[in-house]
Amino acid sequence: MKFLSNLFKKKIGSVDDILIYPEGRRFYRDSHPIRKTMIDEDAVKIIHRLHKFGYKAYIVGGGVRDLLLGRKPKDFDVVTNATPNQIKKIFNNCRIIGRRFKIVHILFKGKVIEVSTFRSLPEHRFEKPVEDQDYLIKRDNKFGTPQEDAARRDFTINALYYDIRNDSIVDYVGGYEDIQSRQLRVIGNPDISFREDPVRMLRAVKFAVLLGLKIDRGTSKSIKKNVHELEKASSSRMLEEYNKIFRTWRTSLIFQGMAQNSLLEVLFKEAFEKERRKNPDFGDKFLETRVGKRLVIADKLLSEREELTPQIFYALLFSDLSEESLTKKSGGHLVASLKQALEPIFQRLGTPKKDKERLIKVFASQERFTHTEDDKASQNNFFRKKDFFYDAFYVFKINAIADNNDQALQSAFFWEISLRKRPVLPNSIGGGGGGARKEGSGRPNRNRKEREGGGGRFKDRNRKGRQNGEGSKQQPEASSEDSDSNDSD
């Protein structure tokens, strides 16, 4: 009844059209488990200091959401009515970052607390939607009210504010009820939301899988309707999202969700085009496809504490295309054939040059693993020293397991048991450096110092967190373009 009464009170063209609780509904400590003692003490200190100077401040987004879901948050973000310049005057240990929307990083030993200012709604939200209008947000640098900030966020579950003064949760959009019912729902009109920021469609699937939520019917329908809007998304943001997904141990399930929601018709479309055409149940049977099987194996290896780079996952996605290109090569120009087949894909994805070169080497070296003659030990040792060997070997091994290829599995076993030392890997995600293998072992040395300095491999600092689909928070570039920069992952 309250929802209906609020509906009739709303004014046309106001933020109240989007909010379920325009005045904000508070849920006090007797109705939820969150207490101030569960919040990062430095985040609490920030809020207390902002209060001291007369500003409003709350914990927002994923920290609130995860605590309500009984999960351990990977970080706690703060939202306030203080502007970035006002925040900077209060805290010496901070820096202002961002291009489209300025946010503040307050620096502590070993961590960063992100503080953002309440953001306003885009002007088009107050107008009647136009079917062919381009709503892609290119500038998003206006400050607003708590109500506007809640209304402009991506999903209701990410728009809850926690007030440390009385352990209450402030809800403007119905996110508390959605968490109780395990539902993922877009705030406002999903068609407008996804056209504003197409990456939200990918995030919807990721959140649903990682948090065990069901995407509500309207949101799912809108994803399928607006899937081609993803072609407008920033390639750097998409690559960032993919790399986050590869760290979750649930890449296969997220890709299955992407297939079920038609996202793979645009994302990595070349890798799945033939499978989609020949299999009418492609989405529901994704895990039975060759790529699906590879991703399942990769997730299992990560869960067993193996270290897989993002390049390994990209190679698993495009292995079939590389095999096709090699069967068509003429005159023995293997690398040229691979480049011709994959360069258009790399261009569309915005793949960095060093990653393109590495993937080409990985694909070009796959056949080399079938040569296991012991009398060519010197040649084999030379091959092992290549900087791409580790990635190439795991791609070969995973493909062998996925295809249940006995001969390839024997070859993989030869290379694994004879491996003595892993080559140093160049810098990629997470920084440079490499690790030595234990003598006589095919598995990486697992000491902590090596693991945390490993060149680009997914680090295993928090096994429990990664099982829950959480990744360590990396400091964004000063020119961050993420319009949902303070919507939690």
Order of alpha helices (4+ residues) and beta strands (2+ residues): alpha-beta-alpha-beta-alpha-beta-alpha-beta-beta-beta-alpha-beta-beta-alpha-beta-alpha-alpha-beta-alpha-alpha-alpha-alpha-alpha-alpha-alpha-alpha-alpha-alpha-alpha-alpha-alpha
